Amino acid sequence: MNLLFTGASGFLGKNILDKLSSLYEAKTVGINSQDNYYLDIAKDEIVLKEQFDIALHAAGKAHTVPKNENESQAFLI
């Protein structure tokens, strides 16, 4: 089965990607240059050139405190 995984370079993603890769044909999407699909899912349109059976979303903002209303809203996207 094909798996699309967001957030592979984050805390959760780093800790489970190896396990997921042993169970599925895993491809990653994110802002790390090592991701299969390099993009910011909060800003960019996702265009995939293949189909996936499962999508697992583990991306998110962490370790930051919003400084203004725009930054606060970015957490809701």
PDB file with SEQRES, HELIX, SHEET and CRYST1 records, atoms N, CA, C and O in Angstrom:
SEQRES   1 A   77  MET ASN LEU LEU PHE THR GLY ALA SER GLY PHE LEU GLY          
SEQRES   2 A   77  LYS ASN ILE LEU ASP LYS LEU SER SER LEU TYR GLU ALA          
SEQRES   3 A   77  LYS THR VAL GLY ILE ASN SER GLN ASP ASN TYR TYR LEU          
SEQRES   4 A   77  ASP ILE ALA LYS ASP GLU ILE VAL LEU LYS GLU GLN PHE          
SEQRES   5 A   77  ASP ILE ALA LEU HIS ALA ALA GLY LYS ALA HIS THR VAL          
SEQRES   6 A   77  PRO LYS ASN GLU ASN GLU SER GLN ALA PHE LEU ILE              
HELIX    1 AA1 PHE A   11  LEU A   23  1                                  13    
HELIX    2 AA2 GLU A   69  ALA A   74  1                                   6    
SHEET    1 AA1 4 TYR A  37  TYR A  38  0                                        
SHEET    2 AA1 4 GLU A  25  GLY A  30  1                                        
SHEET    3 AA1 4 ASN A   2  THR A   6  1                                        
SHEET    4 AA1 4 ILE A  54  HIS A  57  1                                        
CRYST1    1.000    1.000    1.000  90.00  90.00  90.00 P 1           1          
ATOM      1  N   MET A   1       0.837  -1.188   0.000  1.00  0.00           N  
ATOM      2  CA  MET A   1       0.000   0.000   0.000  1.00  0.00           C  
ATOM      3  C   MET A   1       0.880   1.249   0.000  1.00  0.00           C  
ATOM      4  O   MET A   1       1.947   1.278   0.614  1.00  0.00           O  
ATOM      5  N   ASN A   2       0.413   2.267  -0.696  1.00  0.00           N  
ATOM      6  CA  ASN A   2       1.132   3.542  -0.777  1.00  0.00           C  
ATOM      7  C   ASN A   2       0.651   4.491   0.310  1.00  0.00           C  
ATOM      8  O   ASN A   2      -0.551   4.655   0.523  1.00  0.00           O  
ATOM      9  N   LEU A   3       1.616   5.118   1.003  1.00  0.00           N  
ATOM     10  CA  LEU A   3       1.323   6.032   2.101  1.00  0.00           C  
ATOM     11  C   LEU A   3       1.938   7.387   1.817  1.00  0.00           C  
ATOM     12  O   LEU A   3       3.115   7.473   1.468  1.00  0.00           O  
ATOM     13  N   LEU A   4       1.152   8.452   1.964  1.00  0.00           N  
ATOM     14  CA  LEU A   4       1.651   9.820   1.890  1.00  0.00           C  
ATOM     15  C   LEU A   4       1.733  10.345   3.321  1.00  0.00           C  
ATOM     16  O   LEU A   4       0.739  10.329   4.047  1.00  0.00           O  
ATOM     17  N   PHE A   5       2.908  10.806   3.725  1.00  0.00           N  
ATOM     18  CA  PHE A   5       3.162  11.180   5.115  1.00  0.00           C  
ATOM     19  C   PHE A   5       3.669  12.610   5.192  1.00  0.00           C  
ATOM     20  O   PHE A   5       4.706  12.932   4.612  1.00  0.00           O  
ATOM     21  N   THR A   6       2.946  13.475   5.904  1.00  0.00           N  
ATOM     22  CA  THR A   6       3.386  14.849   6.121  1.00  0.00           C  
ATOM     23  C   THR A   6       4.080  14.940   7.476  1.00  0.00           C  
ATOM     24  O   THR A   6       3.715  14.234   8.417  1.00  0.00           O  
ATOM     25  N   GLY A   7       5.076  15.806   7.569  1.00  0.00           N  
ATOM     26  CA  GLY A   7       5.743  16.024   8.843  1.00  0.00           C  
ATOM     27  C   GLY A   7       6.843  15.040   9.178  1.00  0.00           C  
ATOM     28  O   GLY A   7       7.157  14.841  10.352  1.00  0.00           O  
ATOM     29  N   ALA A   8       7.431  14.425   8.178  1.00  0.00           N  
ATOM     30  CA  ALA A   8       8.468  13.408   8.418  1.00  0.00           C  
ATOM     31  C   ALA A   8       9.719  13.963   9.080  1.00  0.00           C  
ATOM     32  O   ALA A   8      10.471  13.209   9.697  1.00  0.00           O  
ATOM     33  N   SER A   9       9.959  15.262   8.966  1.00  0.00           N  
ATOM     34  CA  SER A   9      11.170  15.836   9.568  1.00  0.00           C  
ATOM     35  C   SER A   9      10.926  16.377  10.979  1.00  0.00           C  
ATOM     36  O   SER A   9      11.859  16.848  11.629  1.00  0.00           O  
ATOM     37  N   GLY A  10       9.687  16.313  11.453  1.00  0.00           N  
ATOM     38  CA  GLY A  10       9.370  16.787  12.801  1.00  0.00           C  
ATOM     39  C   GLY A  10       9.621  15.725  13.855  1.00  0.00           C  
ATOM     40  O   GLY A  10      10.078  14.625  13.545  1.00  0.00           O  
ATOM     41  N   PHE A  11       9.320  16.059  15.098  1.00  0.00           N  
ATOM     42  CA  PHE A  11       9.570  15.141  16.208  1.00  0.00           C  
ATOM     43  C   PHE A  11       8.848  13.809  16.030  1.00  0.00           C  
ATOM     44  O   PHE A  11       9.471  12.749  16.102  1.00  0.00           O  
ATOM     45  N   LEU A  12       7.543  13.858  15.799  1.00  0.00           N  
ATOM     46  CA  LEU A  12       6.776  12.632  15.617  1.00  0.00           C  
ATOM     47  C   LEU A  12       7.226  11.887  14.361  1.00  0.00           C  
ATOM     48  O   LEU A  12       7.462  10.680  14.392  1.00  0.00           O  
ATOM     49  N   GLY A  13       7.340  12.624  13.260  1.00  0.00           N  
ATOM     50  CA  GLY A  13       7.705  12.003  11.995  1.00  0.00           C  
ATOM     51  C   GLY A  13       9.032  11.279  12.030  1.00  0.00           C  
ATOM     52  O   GLY A  13       9.146  10.160  11.530  1.00  0.00           O  
ATOM     53  N   LYS A  14      10.036  11.906  12.615  1.00  0.00           N  
ATOM     54  CA  LYS A  14      11.364  11.276  12.703  1.00  0.00           C  
ATOM     55  C   LYS A  14      11.307   9.967  13.484  1.00  0.00           C  
ATOM     56  O   LYS A  14      12.068   9.038  13.214  1.00  0.00           O  
ATOM     57  N   ASN A  15      10.412   9.905  14.440  1.00  0.00           N  
ATOM     58  CA  ASN A  15      10.345   8.730  15.294  1.00  0.00           C  
ATOM     59  C   ASN A  15       9.505   7.583  14.740  1.00  0.00           C  
ATOM     60  O   ASN A  15       9.598   6.459  15.233  1.00  0.00           O  
ATOM     61  N   ILE A  16       8.692   7.849  13.730  1.00  0.00           N  
ATOM     62  CA  ILE A  16       7.863   6.764  13.194  1.00  0.00           C  
ATOM     63  C   ILE A  16       8.076   6.470  11.711  1.00  0.00           C  
ATOM     64  O   ILE A  16       7.533   5.491  11.198  1.00  0.00           O  
ATOM     65  N   LEU A  17       8.857   7.296  11.011  1.00  0.00           N  
ATOM     66  CA  LEU A  17       9.020   7.083   9.568  1.00  0.00           C  
ATOM     67  C   LEU A  17       9.647   5.730   9.247  1.00  0.00           C  
ATOM     68  O   LEU A  17       9.210   5.066   8.308  1.00  0.00           O  
ATOM     69  N   ASP A  18      10.654   5.306   9.997  1.00  0.00           N  
ATOM     70  CA  ASP A  18      11.266   4.006   9.723  1.00  0.00           C  
ATOM     71  C   ASP A  18      10.251   2.873   9.845  1.00  0.00           C  
ATOM     72  O   ASP A  18      10.219   1.967   9.013  1.00  0.00           O  
ATOM     73  N   LYS A  19       9.430   2.929  10.879  1.00  0.00           N  
ATOM     74  CA  LYS A  19       8.403   1.897  11.071  1.00  0.00           C  
ATOM     75  C   LYS A  19       7.380   1.928   9.932  1.00  0.00           C  
ATOM     76  O   LYS A  19       6.990   0.883   9.411  1.00  0.00           O  
ATOM     77  N   LEU A  20       6.950   3.132   9.553  1.00  0.00           N  
ATOM     78  CA  LEU A  20       5.989   3.253   8.457  1.00  0.00           C  
ATOM     79  C   LEU A  20       6.575   2.728   7.151  1.00  0.00           C  
ATOM     80  O   LEU A  20       5.885   2.066   6.375  1.00  0.00           O  
ATOM     81  N   SER A  21       7.854   3.027   6.912  1.00  0.00           N  
ATOM     82  CA  SER A  21       8.506   2.600   5.671  1.00  0.00           C  
ATOM     83  C   SER A  21       8.645   1.085   5.591  1.00  0.00           C  
ATOM     84  O   SER A  21       8.705   0.521   4.498  1.00  0.00           O  
ATOM     85  N   SER A  22       8.696   0.431   6.733  1.00  0.00           N  
ATOM     86  CA  SER A  22       8.780  -1.033   6.711  1.00  0.00           C  
ATOM     87  C   SER A  22       7.416  -1.675   6.444  1.00  0.00           C  
ATOM     88  O   SER A  22       7.341  -2.833   6.035  1.00  0.00           O  
ATOM     89  N   LEU A  23       6.347  -0.923   6.676  1.00  0.00           N  
ATOM     90  CA  LEU A  23       4.998  -1.451   6.481  1.00  0.00           C  
ATOM     91  C   LEU A  23       4.346  -1.001   5.178  1.00  0.00           C  
ATOM     92  O   LEU A  23       3.494  -1.700   4.629  1.00  0.00           O  
ATOM     93  N   TYR A  24       4.753   0.178   4.684  1.00  0.00           N  
ATOM     94  CA  TYR A  24       4.124   0.777   3.508  1.00  0.00           C  
ATOM     95  C   TYR A  24       5.176   1.295   2.540  1.00  0.00           C  
ATOM     96  O   TYR A  24       6.346   1.444   2.893  1.00  0.00           O  
ATOM     97  N   GLU A  25       4.747   1.564   1.332  1.00  0.00           N  
ATOM     98  CA  GLU A  25       5.551   2.291   0.355  1.00  0.00           C  
ATOM     99  C   GLU A  25       5.332   3.767   0.684  1.00  0.00           C  
ATOM    100  O   GLU A  25       4.398   4.390   0.179  1.00  0.00           O  
ATOM    101  N   ALA A  26       6.197   4.320   1.533  1.00  0.00           N  
ATOM    102  CA  ALA A  26       5.977   5.664   2.083  1.00  0.00           C  
ATOM    103  C   ALA A  26       6.681   6.744   1.282  1.00  0.00           C  
ATOM    104  O   ALA A  26       7.848   6.604   0.917  1.00  0.00           O  
ATOM    105  N   LYS A  27       5.957   7.824   1.013  1.00  0.00           N  
ATOM    106  CA  LYS A  27       6.497   9.035   0.409  1.00  0.00           C  
ATOM    107  C   LYS A  27       6.189  10.183   1.355  1.00  0.00           C  
ATOM    108  O   LYS A  27       5.143  10.188   2.004  1.00  0.00           O  
ATOM    109  N   THR A  28       7.087  11.154   1.439  1.00  0.00           N  
ATOM    110  CA  THR A  28       6.899  12.256   2.373  1.00  0.00           C  
ATOM    111  C   THR A  28       6.642  13.563   1.643  1.00  0.00           C  
ATOM    112  O   THR A  28       7.056  13.756   0.500  1.00  0.00           O  
ATOM    113  N   VAL A  29       5.945  14.454   2.338  1.00  0.00           N  
ATOM    114  CA  VAL A  29       5.691  15.797   1.832  1.00  0.00           C  
ATOM    115  C   VAL A  29       6.001  16.775   2.954  1.00  0.00           C  
ATOM    116  O   VAL A  29       5.562  16.586   4.088  1.00  0.00           O  
ATOM    117  N   GLY A  30       6.767  17.833   2.635  1.00  0.00           N  
ATOM    118  CA  GLY A  30       7.117  18.816   3.647  1.00  0.00           C  
ATOM    119  C   GLY A  30       8.136  19.818   3.177  1.00  0.00           C  
ATOM    120  O   GLY A  30       8.396  19.945   1.980  1.00  0.00           O  
ATOM    121  N   ILE A  31       8.716  20.538   4.131  1.00  0.00           N  
ATOM    122  CA  ILE A  31       9.631  21.638   3.820  1.00  0.00           C  
ATOM    123  C   ILE A  31      11.099  21.238   3.960  1.00  0.00           C  
ATOM    124  O   ILE A  31      11.978  22.100   3.957  1.00  0.00           O  
ATOM    125  N   ASN A  32      11.368  19.958   4.079  1.00  0.00           N  
ATOM    126  CA  ASN A  32      12.737  19.467   4.148  1.00  0.00           C  
ATOM    127  C   ASN A  32      13.160  19.050   2.742  1.00  0.00           C  
ATOM    128  O   ASN A  32      12.374  18.438   2.019  1.00  0.00           O  
ATOM    129  N   SER A  33      14.366  19.367   2.353  1.00  0.00           N  
ATOM    130  CA  SER A  33      14.819  19.046   0.996  1.00  0.00           C  
ATOM    131  C   SER A  33      14.869  17.536   0.737  1.00  0.00           C  
ATOM    132  O   SER A  33      14.955  17.115  -0.416  1.00  0.00           O  
ATOM    133  N   GLN A  34      14.817  16.731   1.773  1.00  0.00           N  
ATOM    134  CA  GLN A  34      14.831  15.275   1.609  1.00  0.00           C  
ATOM    135  C   GLN A  34      13.437  14.693   1.391  1.00  0.00           C  
ATOM    136  O   GLN A  34      13.300  13.504   1.104  1.00  0.00           O  
ATOM    137  N   ASP A  35      12.398  15.525   1.525  1.00  0.00           N  
ATOM    138  CA  ASP A  35      11.038  15.048   1.290  1.00  0.00           C  
ATOM    139  C   ASP A  35      10.831  14.735  -0.181  1.00  0.00           C  
ATOM    140  O   ASP A  35      11.421  15.379  -1.049  1.00  0.00           O  
ATOM    141  N   ASN A  36       9.993  13.745  -0.461  1.00  0.00           N  
ATOM    142  CA  ASN A  36       9.680  13.403  -1.849  1.00  0.00           C  
ATOM    143  C   ASN A  36       8.932  14.518  -2.550  1.00  0.00           C  
ATOM    144  O   ASN A  36       9.178  14.794  -3.725  1.00  0.00           O  
ATOM    145  N   TYR A  37       8.010  15.166  -1.830  1.00  0.00           N  
ATOM    146  CA  TYR A  37       7.287  16.330  -2.336  1.00  0.00           C  
ATOM    147  C   TYR A  37       7.669  17.507  -1.449  1.00  0.00           C  
ATOM    148  O   TYR A  37       7.276  17.565  -0.284  1.00  0.00           O  
ATOM    149  N   TYR A  38       8.432  18.443  -2.000  1.00  0.00           N  
ATOM    150  CA  TYR A  38       8.914  19.592  -1.241  1.00  0.00           C  
ATOM    151  C   TYR A  38       7.943  20.746  -1.380  1.00  0.00           C  
ATOM    152  O   TYR A  38       7.859  21.363  -2.442  1.00  0.00           O  
ATOM    153  N   LEU A  39       7.200  21.050  -0.306  1.00  0.00           N  
ATOM    154  CA  LEU A  39       6.277  22.186  -0.302  1.00  0.00           C  
ATOM    155  C   LEU A  39       5.805  22.447   1.112  1.00  0.00           C  
ATOM    156  O   LEU A  39       5.908  21.592   1.991  1.00  0.00           O  
ATOM    157  N   ASP A  40       5.285  23.643   1.311  1.00  0.00           N  
ATOM    158  CA  ASP A  40       4.711  24.036   2.588  1.00  0.00           C  
ATOM    159  C   ASP A  40       3.209  23.827   2.482  1.00  0.00           C  
ATOM    160  O   ASP A  40       2.528  24.567   1.773  1.00  0.00           O  
ATOM    161  N   ILE A  41       2.687  22.827   3.181  1.00  0.00           N  
ATOM    162  CA  ILE A  41       1.268  22.494   3.026  1.00  0.00           C  
ATOM    163  C   ILE A  41       0.340  23.592   3.509  1.00  0.00           C  
ATOM    164  O   ILE A  41      -0.847  23.578   3.180  1.00  0.00           O  
ATOM    165  N   ALA A  42       0.854  24.557   4.291  1.00  0.00           N  
ATOM    166  CA  ALA A  42       0.032  25.682   4.745  1.00  0.00           C  
ATOM    167  C   ALA A  42      -0.077  26.770   3.678  1.00  0.00           C  
ATOM    168  O   ALA A  42      -0.978  27.607   3.737  1.00  0.00           O  
ATOM    169  N   LYS A  43       0.833  26.764   2.705  1.00  0.00           N  
ATOM    170  CA  LYS A  43       0.864  27.843   1.710  1.00  0.00           C  
ATOM    171  C   LYS A  43       0.706  27.361   0.276  1.00  0.00           C  
ATOM    172  O   LYS A  43       0.115  28.061  -0.546  1.00  0.00           O  
ATOM    173  N   ASP A  44       1.217  26.195  -0.034  1.00  0.00           N  
ATOM    174  CA  ASP A  44       1.272  25.735  -1.417  1.00  0.00           C  
ATOM    175  C   ASP A  44       0.133  24.768  -1.737  1.00  0.00           C  
ATOM    176  O   ASP A  44      -0.358  24.053  -0.863  1.00  0.00           O  
ATOM    177  N   GLU A  45      -0.269  24.762  -2.985  1.00  0.00           N  
ATOM    178  CA  GLU A  45      -1.243  23.785  -3.454  1.00  0.00           C  
ATOM    179  C   GLU A  45      -0.534  22.452  -3.614  1.00  0.00           C  
ATOM    180  O   GLU A  45       0.580  22.389  -4.134  1.00  0.00           O  
ATOM    181  N   ILE A  46      -1.176  21.400  -3.169  1.00  0.00           N  
ATOM    182  CA  ILE A  46      -0.572  20.074  -3.262  1.00  0.00           C  
ATOM    183  C   ILE A  46      -1.005  19.433  -4.575  1.00  0.00           C  
ATOM    184  O   ILE A  46      -2.191  19.191  -4.800  1.00  0.00           O  
ATOM    185  N   VAL A  47      -0.028  19.162  -5.437  1.00  0.00           N  
ATOM    186  CA  VAL A  47      -0.281  18.484  -6.694  1.00  0.00           C  
ATOM    187  C   VAL A  47       0.562  17.214  -6.690  1.00  0.00           C  
ATOM    188  O   VAL A  47       1.792  17.276  -6.691  1.00  0.00           O  
ATOM    189  N   LEU A  48      -0.100  16.076  -6.686  1.00  0.00           N  
ATOM    190  CA  LEU A  48       0.594  14.793  -6.618  1.00  0.00           C  
ATOM    191  C   LEU A  48       0.581  14.119  -7.976  1.00  0.00           C  
ATOM    192  O   LEU A  48      -0.400  14.204  -8.713  1.00  0.00           O  
ATOM    193  N   LYS A  49       1.672  13.450  -8.302  1.00  0.00           N  
ATOM    194  CA  LYS A  49       1.778  12.776  -9.588  1.00  0.00           C  
ATOM    195  C   LYS A  49       1.553  11.275  -9.454  1.00  0.00           C  
ATOM    196  O   LYS A  49       1.805  10.515 -10.389  1.00  0.00           O  
ATOM    197  N   GLU A  50       1.082  10.863  -8.298  1.00  0.00           N  
ATOM    198  CA  GLU A  50       0.785   9.455  -8.062  1.00  0.00           C  
ATOM    199  C   GLU A  50      -0.369   9.353  -7.081  1.00  0.00           C  
ATOM    200  O   GLU A  50      -0.736  10.338  -6.439  1.00  0.00           O  
ATOM    201  N   GLN A  51      -0.940   8.165  -6.966  1.00  0.00           N  
ATOM    202  CA  GLN A  51      -2.065   7.953  -6.064  1.00  0.00           C  
ATOM    203  C   GLN A  51      -1.589   7.272  -4.787  1.00  0.00           C  
ATOM    204  O   GLN A  51      -0.630   6.501  -4.794  1.00  0.00           O  
ATOM    205  N   PHE A  52      -2.281   7.575  -3.692  1.00  0.00           N  
ATOM    206  CA  PHE A  52      -1.943   6.990  -2.403  1.00  0.00           C  
ATOM    207  C   PHE A  52      -3.172   6.339  -1.794  1.00  0.00           C  
ATOM    208  O   PHE A  52      -4.293   6.822  -1.953  1.00  0.00           O  
ATOM    209  N   ASP A  53      -2.944   5.237  -1.093  1.00  0.00           N  
ATOM    210  CA  ASP A  53      -4.021   4.545  -0.403  1.00  0.00           C  
ATOM    211  C   ASP A  53      -4.317   5.188   0.946  1.00  0.00           C  
ATOM    212  O   ASP A  53      -5.459   5.185   1.406  1.00  0.00           O  
ATOM    213  N   ILE A  54      -3.287   5.736   1.573  1.00  0.00           N  
ATOM    214  CA  ILE A  54      -3.405   6.311   2.914  1.00  0.00           C  
ATOM    215  C   ILE A  54      -2.648   7.634   2.957  1.00  0.00           C  
ATOM    216  O   ILE A  54      -1.572   7.757   2.373  1.00  0.00           O  
ATOM    217  N   ALA A  55      -3.209   8.617   3.646  1.00  0.00           N  
ATOM    218  CA  ALA A  55      -2.503   9.870   3.938  1.00  0.00           C  
ATOM    219  C   ALA A  55      -2.455  10.031   5.450  1.00  0.00           C  
ATOM    220  O   ALA A  55      -3.485   9.978   6.122  1.00  0.00           O  
ATOM    221  N   LEU A  56      -1.256  10.228   5.977  1.00  0.00           N  
ATOM    222  CA  LEU A  56      -1.073  10.412   7.411  1.00  0.00           C  
ATOM    223  C   LEU A  56      -0.477  11.795   7.637  1.00  0.00           C  
ATOM    224  O   LEU A  56       0.624  12.089   7.170  1.00  0.00           O  
ATOM    225  N   HIS A  57      -1.209  12.643   8.354  1.00  0.00           N  
ATOM    226  CA  HIS A  57      -0.803  14.029   8.567  1.00  0.00           C  
ATOM    227  C   HIS A  57      -0.223  14.200   9.961  1.00  0.00           C  
ATOM    228  O   HIS A  57      -0.937  14.084  10.956  1.00  0.00           O  
ATOM    229  N   ALA A  58       1.092  14.478  10.031  1.00  0.00           N  
ATOM    230  CA  ALA A  58       1.758  14.683  11.319  1.00  0.00           C  
ATOM    231  C   ALA A  58       2.534  15.999  11.336  1.00  0.00           C  
ATOM    232  O   ALA A  58       3.360  16.222  12.221  1.00  0.00           O  
ATOM    233  N   ALA A  59       2.273  16.860  10.371  1.00  0.00           N  
ATOM    234  CA  ALA A  59       2.976  18.146  10.304  1.00  0.00           C  
ATOM    235  C   ALA A  59       2.294  19.157  11.207  1.00  0.00           C  
ATOM    236  O   ALA A  59       1.090  19.082  11.450  1.00  0.00           O  
ATOM    237  N   GLY A  60       3.068  20.089  11.693  1.00  0.00           N  
ATOM    238  CA  GLY A  60       2.486  21.135  12.518  1.00  0.00           C  
ATOM    239  C   GLY A  60       3.523  22.137  12.962  1.00  0.00           C  
ATOM    240  O   GLY A  60       4.722  21.933  12.769  1.00  0.00           O  
ATOM    241  N   LYS A  61       3.067  23.205  13.548  1.00  0.00           N  
ATOM    242  CA  LYS A  61       3.965  24.222  14.105  1.00  0.00           C  
ATOM    243  C   LYS A  61       4.223  23.872  15.562  1.00  0.00           C  
ATOM    244  O   LYS A  61       3.318  23.465  16.291  1.00  0.00           O  
ATOM    245  N   ALA A  62       5.467  24.037  15.967  1.00  0.00           N  
ATOM    246  CA  ALA A  62       5.821  23.756  17.359  1.00  0.00           C  
ATOM    247  C   ALA A  62       6.976  24.647  17.783  1.00  0.00           C  
ATOM    248  O   ALA A  62       7.701  25.187  16.947  1.00  0.00           O  
ATOM    249  N   HIS A  63       7.135  24.791  19.081  1.00  0.00           N  
ATOM    250  CA  HIS A  63       8.269  25.519  19.652  1.00  0.00           C  
ATOM    251  C   HIS A  63       8.336  26.972  19.202  1.00  0.00           C  
ATOM    252  O   HIS A  63       9.420  27.516  18.995  1.00  0.00           O  
ATOM    253  N   THR A  64       7.176  27.595  19.053  1.00  0.00           N  
ATOM    254  CA  THR A  64       7.138  29.000  18.671  1.00  0.00           C  
ATOM    255  C   THR A  64       5.922  29.659  19.328  1.00  0.00           C  
ATOM    256  O   THR A  64       4.884  29.022  19.507  1.00  0.00           O  
ATOM    257  N   VAL A  65       6.057  30.908  19.677  1.00  0.00           N  
ATOM    258  CA  VAL A  65       4.956  31.673  20.256  1.00  0.00           C  
ATOM    259  C   VAL A  65       4.599  32.788  19.283  1.00  0.00           C  
ATOM    260  O   VAL A  65       5.464  33.585  18.921  1.00  0.00           O  
ATOM    261  N   PRO A  66       3.331  32.862  18.848  1.00  0.00           N  
ATOM    262  CA  PRO A  66       2.936  33.903  17.904  1.00  0.00           C  
ATOM    263  C   PRO A  66       3.186  35.308  18.470  1.00  0.00           C  
ATOM    264  O   PRO A  66       2.915  35.577  19.640  1.00  0.00           O  
ATOM    265  N   LYS A  67       3.708  36.192  17.615  1.00  0.00           N  
ATOM    266  CA  LYS A  67       4.017  37.564  18.022  1.00  0.00           C  
ATOM    267  C   LYS A  67       2.929  38.559  17.634  1.00  0.00           C  
ATOM    268  O   LYS A  67       2.895  39.678  18.146  1.00  0.00           O  
ATOM    269  N   ASN A  68       2.032  38.147  16.721  1.00  0.00           N  
ATOM    270  CA  ASN A  68       0.957  39.041  16.295  1.00  0.00           C  
ATOM    271  C   ASN A  68      -0.238  38.201  15.828  1.00  0.00           C  
ATOM    272  O   ASN A  68      -0.184  36.972  15.838  1.00  0.00           O  
ATOM    273  N   GLU A  69      -1.302  38.873  15.423  1.00  0.00           N  
ATOM    274  CA  GLU A  69      -2.524  38.180  15.027  1.00  0.00           C  
ATOM    275  C   GLU A  69      -2.322  37.304  13.780  1.00  0.00           C  
ATOM    276  O   GLU A  69      -2.879  36.210  13.698  1.00  0.00           O  
ATOM    277  N   ASN A  70      -1.531  37.780  12.814  1.00  0.00           N  
ATOM    278  CA  ASN A  70      -1.267  36.984  11.609  1.00  0.00           C  
ATOM    279  C   ASN A  70      -0.574  35.674  11.954  1.00  0.00           C  
ATOM    280  O   ASN A  70      -0.931  34.622  11.424  1.00  0.00           O  
ATOM    281  N   GLU A  71       0.416  35.731  12.841  1.00  0.00           N  
ATOM    282  CA  GLU A  71       1.101  34.513  13.259  1.00  0.00           C  
ATOM    283  C   GLU A  71       0.155  33.598  14.028  1.00  0.00           C  
ATOM    284  O   GLU A  71       0.234  32.378  13.891  1.00  0.00           O  
ATOM    285  N   SER A  72      -0.731  34.162  14.827  1.00  0.00           N  
ATOM    286  CA  SER A  72      -1.720  33.359  15.548  1.00  0.00           C  
ATOM    287  C   SER A  72      -2.632  32.638  14.572  1.00  0.00           C  
ATOM    288  O   SER A  72      -2.943  31.464  14.773  1.00  0.00           O  
ATOM    289  N   GLN A  73      -3.064  33.314  13.526  1.00  0.00           N  
ATOM    290  CA  GLN A  73      -3.948  32.715  12.526  1.00  0.00           C  
ATOM    291  C   GLN A  73      -3.259  31.586  11.754  1.00  0.00           C  
ATOM    292  O   GLN A  73      -3.919  30.654  11.294  1.00  0.00           O  
ATOM    293  N   ALA A  74      -1.935  31.669  11.614  1.00  0.00           N  
ATOM    294  CA  ALA A  74      -1.195  30.631  10.886  1.00  0.00           C  
ATOM    295  C   ALA A  74      -1.342  29.266  11.567  1.00  0.00           C  
ATOM    296  O   ALA A  74      -1.228  28.236  10.902  1.00  0.00           O  
ATOM    297  N   PHE A  75      -1.592  29.241  12.866  1.00  0.00           N  
ATOM    298  CA  PHE A  75      -1.787  27.989  13.565  1.00  0.00           C  
ATOM    299  C   PHE A  75      -3.119  27.342  13.216  1.00  0.00           C  
ATOM    300  O   PHE A  75      -3.291  26.140  13.417  1.00  0.00           O  
ATOM    301  N   LEU A  76      -4.051  28.108  12.704  1.00  0.00           N  
ATOM    302  CA  LEU A  76      -5.374  27.589  12.391  1.00  0.00           C  
ATOM    303  C   LEU A  76      -5.500  27.053  10.974  1.00  0.00           C  
ATOM    304  O   LEU A  76      -6.497  26.415  10.636  1.00  0.00           O  
ATOM    305  N   ILE A  77      -4.506  27.307  10.153  1.00  0.00           N  
ATOM    306  CA  ILE A  77      -4.554  26.864   8.752  1.00  0.00           C  
ATOM    307  C   ILE A  77      -4.358  25.374   8.682  1.00  0.00           C  
ATOM    308  O   ILE A  77      -4.365  24.801   7.592  1.00  0.00           O  
TER     309      ILE A  77                                                      
END                                                                             
